[in-house]
């Protein structure tokens, strides 16, 4: 969840909600009862891979509460692979150009087309997991009968159920809290991502081509982030990779999309050993298969961490001061989170406004190697 911090944005939202409440109050939206027969449910999650994975416990809980209802998830084209094979999801709507992607421009024609698609389904319940005015408007104009969300960025007057927002609550629990009013019993809070046999065979072929033995240890490293304020210096990644190779814990696998502002050529030129490079080559489901095969993933705070967590692979997370650790930190007792306290955290900024990136610069290569050695010692008994 992301709450406005700029005073101008806060005032505009308050004014918008005040006017909206005055107009819609006579219609008694909050007094509207939940439909007795729920046939169609829409869940909106248009942001990143990690956000979608952190919402997967909601899908299972909804489906178990309404087993005969059709559950549709609206996601972006980048994240559809997370939910396409989820056994609790009946239908997936995809919005290619969303307000949360930086590389695509929003097309009004696509929004109108999606609205028509939503209206056609006659959704009994609509749930916005992010708490975003634009998602709420999609549900409202899409004529979802009973709308649930946080309304923390405006549009609360358009919601029929709006639980209290608890900022320090973990994102998974925030998502689940939204469906408490539907009497959903949450029996499984595990993150989920499913893949096909074709995905498995594709990764098996990749590993065979790289001459990876069945008993060989794989160590995945992900160097990209959603935005610069979460990133670690490329020089330190090079130093880390070189040291990992010297310690010979296993074969190193580089993963990522390959589209961030990282100078990959700088890194490649300085690695004088054999490694597996899958950057820019894997779908999210194939990435899940590969990470399940790995012993550990080393990564900054980003989507692949949640993918690895969903498939049970231990992570070492280089967590910046950008986000709140309580809200976005480790969701299990296995992952190792390296986080340095700084006064300006959490800043929730895409680019560090300071001349020094203290929250990440304070994380040393030795910090990561210590955590890696501990994991290797505890999981496979390898100490170098």
C-alpha atoms as one frame of an Amber mdcrd trajectory, in Angstrom:
protein
   0.000   0.000   0.000   1.191   3.508  -0.737  -0.154   6.562   1.066   0.264
  10.141  -0.176   2.864  12.178   1.720   2.817  15.502  -0.134   0.528  18.006
   1.581  -0.908  19.132  -1.757  -1.935  15.560  -2.633  -3.418  15.001   0.830
  -5.519  18.186   0.622  -6.735  17.371  -2.895  -7.803  13.885  -1.797  -9.640
  15.241   1.226 -11.476  17.816  -0.874 -12.326  15.170  -3.500 -13.684  12.805
  -0.836 -15.598  15.594   0.885 -17.365  16.562  -2.325 -17.925  12.925  -3.264
 -19.357  12.091   0.141 -21.769  15.027  -0.075 -22.998  13.832  -3.472 -23.164
  10.101  -2.738 -24.226  10.154   0.930 -27.961  10.232   0.074 -27.525   6.966
  -1.833 -26.299   5.205   1.309 -23.426   3.272  -0.274 -22.067   2.126   3.090
 -25.491   0.752   4.040 -25.661  -1.441   0.965 -25.666  -5.088   2.017 -23.475
  -7.773   0.539 -25.315  -9.666  -2.238 -26.888 -12.885  -0.952 -25.773 -14.873
  -3.985 -22.230 -14.130  -5.084 -21.539 -15.395  -8.592 -18.726 -13.132  -9.824
 -15.807 -11.606  -7.901 -13.213  -9.154  -9.236  -9.870  -8.546  -7.548  -7.684
  -5.702  -8.864  -3.891  -5.882  -8.465  -2.264  -3.806 -11.216   1.182  -3.189
  -9.721   4.362  -5.284  -9.562   5.237  -8.982  -9.442   5.945  -8.879  -5.728
   2.633  -7.132  -5.018   0.696  -9.784  -6.928   2.493 -12.676  -5.226   1.861
 -11.125  -1.811  -1.851 -11.108  -2.630  -2.124 -14.813  -3.568  -3.372 -15.942
  -0.113  -6.430 -13.746  -0.772  -7.385 -15.755  -3.867  -7.428 -19.056  -1.994
  -9.428 -17.625   0.901 -12.015 -16.073  -1.442 -12.435 -19.246  -3.467 -12.926
 -21.371  -0.354 -15.505 -18.896   0.955 -17.331 -18.731  -2.398 -16.502 -22.064
  -4.134 -19.167 -21.667  -6.826 -18.289 -18.057  -7.666 -16.131 -17.109 -10.649
 -12.973 -15.372  -9.429 -11.370 -12.906 -11.870  -8.047 -11.175 -11.226  -7.161
  -7.952 -13.069  -3.388  -7.612 -13.437  -0.811  -6.035 -15.741   0.816  -7.814
 -18.670   4.061  -8.052 -16.659   2.440 -10.037 -13.852  -0.147 -12.221 -15.558
   2.220 -15.192 -15.349   1.880 -15.142 -11.562  -1.863 -15.866 -11.607  -2.504
 -17.650 -14.924  -2.049 -21.123 -13.434  -3.303 -20.421  -9.929  -5.875 -23.159
  -9.139  -8.117 -20.701  -7.284  -8.315 -18.197 -10.146 -10.954 -18.775 -12.828
 -10.247 -15.853 -15.133  -7.489 -13.297 -15.717  -8.036  -9.810 -17.138  -4.898
  -8.075 -18.402  -4.322  -4.343 -18.701  -1.201  -3.788 -20.734  -0.613  -0.099
 -20.051  -1.257   0.664 -16.389  -0.625   3.664 -14.140   2.022   1.679 -12.273
   4.375   0.924 -15.177   7.029   3.414 -16.225   7.760   2.115 -19.722   4.252
   2.210 -21.144   1.860   5.088 -21.724  -1.716   4.725 -20.573  -4.140   4.425
 -23.473  -7.614   5.803 -22.857  -9.038   3.406 -25.439  -7.642   0.439 -23.497
  -9.181   1.724 -20.258 -12.583   2.066 -21.948 -12.259  -1.414 -23.404 -11.456
  -2.831 -19.954 -14.413  -0.994 -18.416 -16.742  -2.582 -20.978 -15.222  -5.959
 -20.206 -15.741  -5.486 -16.466 -19.336  -4.317 -16.937 -20.129  -7.328 -19.080
 -19.196  -9.697 -16.244 -21.681  -8.131 -13.773 -19.398  -8.500 -10.772 -21.164
  -8.907  -7.432 -18.023  -8.032  -5.458 -15.066  -5.871  -6.466 -11.906  -5.686
  -4.326  -9.041  -3.226  -4.767  -6.047  -4.583  -2.859  -3.783  -1.567  -3.320
  -5.927   1.275  -2.008  -5.750   3.378  -5.171  -8.352   5.877  -6.376  -7.884
   4.771 -10.009  -8.614   1.141  -9.184 -11.650   2.201  -7.167 -12.929   4.215
 -10.123 -12.476   1.147 -12.343 -14.687  -0.860  -9.986 -17.237   1.943  -9.724
 -17.541   2.724 -13.434 -17.332  -1.017 -14.100 -20.508  -1.358 -12.007 -19.196
  -3.857  -9.461 -22.123  -4.055  -7.031 -20.310  -4.300  -3.680 -16.924  -2.593
  -3.593 -14.186  -3.167  -0.994 -10.918  -1.287  -0.524  -8.911   1.034   1.701
  -9.520   4.341  -0.063  -6.283   5.766   1.368  -5.601   7.789  -1.799  -9.193
   8.935  -2.207 -12.460   7.472  -3.428 -13.521   6.056  -0.084 -17.043   7.362
  -0.652 -17.352   4.926  -3.570 -16.652   1.915  -1.348 -19.264  -0.149   0.469
 -16.740  -1.639   2.866 -13.545   0.162   3.918 -11.576  -1.465   6.766  -9.240
   0.693   8.858  -5.783   0.993   7.319  -2.879  -0.105   9.540   0.378   1.163
   8.068   2.720  -1.030  10.141   0.927  -4.254   9.193   2.707  -6.540   6.701
   1.406  -6.288   3.151   0.107  -9.877   3.175  -1.945  -9.192   6.295  -3.216
  -5.888   4.854  -4.528  -7.802   1.845  -6.206 -10.439   4.001  -7.753  -7.830
   6.274  -9.773  -6.522   3.323 -11.732  -9.777   3.080 -12.359 -10.278   6.791
 -15.774  -8.663   6.396 -16.713 -11.412   3.918 -16.294 -14.054   6.645 -13.372
 -15.601   4.804 -11.448 -18.128   6.884  -7.742 -17.871   6.144  -6.216 -21.322
   6.586  -3.158 -20.797   4.377  -1.028 -17.644   4.303   1.628 -19.162   2.051
   2.604 -17.203  -1.055   1.882 -19.044  -4.293   3.086 -19.216  -7.863   2.299
 -22.146 -10.141   4.022 -23.297 -13.311   3.489 -25.850 -16.066   5.323 -28.977
 -17.134   6.505 -27.045 -20.176   8.105 -24.482 -17.856   9.853 -27.264 -15.938
  11.130 -28.919 -19.105  12.437 -25.606 -20.393  14.546 -25.039 -17.270  15.710
 -28.663 -17.270  16.931 -28.174 -20.841  18.677 -24.949 -19.837  20.523 -26.628
 -16.975  21.506 -29.599 -19.130  22.874 -27.215 -21.740  24.947 -25.550 -19.017
  26.186 -28.981 -17.864  24.713 -28.616 -14.375  24.793 -31.848 -12.398  21.644
 -32.944 -10.570  23.415 -32.629  -7.216  25.147 -29.348  -8.038  24.388 -26.321
  -5.856  23.022 -23.246  -7.636  23.280 -19.738  -6.200  21.028 -17.145  -7.825
  21.942 -13.452  -7.863  19.569 -10.679  -8.892  21.030  -7.173  -9.306  18.061
  -5.153 -10.582  15.475  -3.143  -8.664  12.188  -1.442  -9.419  13.787   1.972
  -8.936  17.217   3.465  -8.118  16.631   4.079  -4.411  16.646   0.316  -3.810
  19.802  -0.437  -5.769  23.261  -1.544  -4.630  26.464  -0.393  -6.320  27.515
  -2.466  -9.338  31.082  -2.473  -8.039  29.951  -4.278  -4.911  28.008  -6.832
  -6.900  31.156  -7.566  -8.893  33.171  -7.938  -5.694  30.496 -10.195  -4.210
  30.328 -12.435  -7.279  34.099 -12.753  -7.442  34.279 -13.691  -3.756  31.430
 -16.220  -4.119  33.344 -17.869  -6.938  36.520 -18.055  -4.837  34.649 -19.761
  -2.011  33.233 -22.288  -4.461  29.854 -22.749  -2.795  28.251 -23.664  -6.097
  27.519 -22.440  -9.611  26.345 -18.837  -9.846  23.186 -18.030 -11.805  22.422
 -14.458 -12.807  18.715 -13.627 -13.127  16.768 -10.506 -14.084  14.828  -8.738
 -16.805  17.834  -6.887 -18.214  16.024  -3.597 -18.711  17.077  -1.599 -15.640
  19.762   1.068 -15.520  22.500  -1.391 -14.568  25.652  -1.420 -16.671  25.626
  -5.151 -17.261  28.608  -4.886 -19.612  30.634  -3.466 -16.716  29.749  -6.514
 -14.632  30.240  -9.117 -17.379  33.694  -7.766 -18.276  34.904  -8.301 -14.720
  33.682 -11.851 -14.206  36.508 -14.180 -15.266  34.791 -17.448 -14.338  31.995
 -19.636 -15.654  28.473 -18.715 -14.601  24.955 -19.113 -15.961  23.417 -15.945
 -17.380  19.610 -16.008 -17.712  19.098 -12.224 -17.621  16.322 -11.236 -20.013
  15.581 -14.839 -20.971  12.967 -16.154 -18.525   9.255 -15.652 -17.952   8.120
 -15.284 -14.343   6.938 -18.914 -14.256  10.229 -20.239 -15.619  12.003 -18.041
 -13.112   9.975 -19.756 -10.380  11.135 -23.182 -11.606  14.757 -22.074 -11.690
  14.639 -20.448  -8.250  13.067 -23.569  -6.775  16.135 -25.452  -7.981  18.500
 -22.911  -6.358  19.756 -23.161  -2.791  19.678 -19.409  -2.198  18.809 -16.126
  -3.902  20.783 -12.948  -3.213  18.845  -9.872  -4.256  17.893  -6.310  -3.483
  14.266  -5.784  -2.458  12.402  -6.727  -5.643   9.925  -9.123  -7.266  12.199
 -12.196  -7.539  12.518 -12.255  -3.732   8.801 -12.932  -3.478   8.975 -15.491
  -6.298  11.738 -17.327  -4.440   9.810 -17.157  -1.164   6.743 -18.619  -2.868
   8.718 -21.667  -4.060  10.526 -22.146  -0.748  14.000 -20.884  -1.636  15.946
 -19.017   1.041  16.735 -15.383   0.236  19.352 -12.897   1.338  17.644  -9.547
   0.850  19.548  -6.271   0.634  16.759  -4.086   1.959  17.069  -0.345   1.404
  15.535   2.424   3.478  12.970   3.134   0.781  10.133   1.000   2.132   8.958
   0.172   5.625  10.587  -3.082   6.768   7.513  -4.021   8.828   5.295  -3.656
   5.787   7.463  -5.188   3.065  10.107  -7.230   4.884  10.576 -10.999   5.131
   7.352 -12.980   5.315   8.965 -16.045   6.862  11.602 -16.981   9.417  14.004
 -18.328   6.804  14.951 -15.304   4.693  17.870 -13.178   5.861  17.255  -9.433
   5.584  20.226  -7.063   5.621  18.954  -3.638   6.608  20.814  -0.615   7.943
  18.954   1.928  10.038  19.211   5.501   8.760  17.341   8.589   9.908  15.633
   9.206   6.576  14.035   5.739   6.373  11.454   4.945   5.194  11.530   7.661
   2.535   9.301   5.924  -0.053  11.106   7.784  -2.840  12.102   6.321  -6.194
  15.374   8.264  -6.250  17.445   9.069  -3.167  17.303  12.852  -2.649  20.594
  12.859  -0.709  24.062  13.000  -2.212  24.888   9.749  -0.423  22.759   6.600
  -0.629  23.429   5.708   3.009  20.858   2.937   3.480  22.460   0.824   0.734
  26.046   2.097   0.940  26.227   0.852   4.525  25.612  -2.712   3.320  29.021
  -4.269   2.740  30.019  -7.318   0.742  31.124  -8.902   4.022  27.561  -8.580
   5.370  26.221 -10.606   2.464  28.980 -13.209   2.615  28.367 -13.726   6.333
  24.698 -14.483   5.720  25.544 -16.720   2.766  28.076 -18.710   4.772  25.541
 -19.170   7.573  22.915 -20.442   5.148  25.326 -22.794   3.411  26.502 -24.171
   6.717  22.972 -24.750   7.989  21.421 -26.087   4.790  24.054 -28.082   2.978
  26.960 -28.266   5.425  29.407 -26.400   3.205  31.916 -24.175   5.007  34.780
 -22.547   3.109
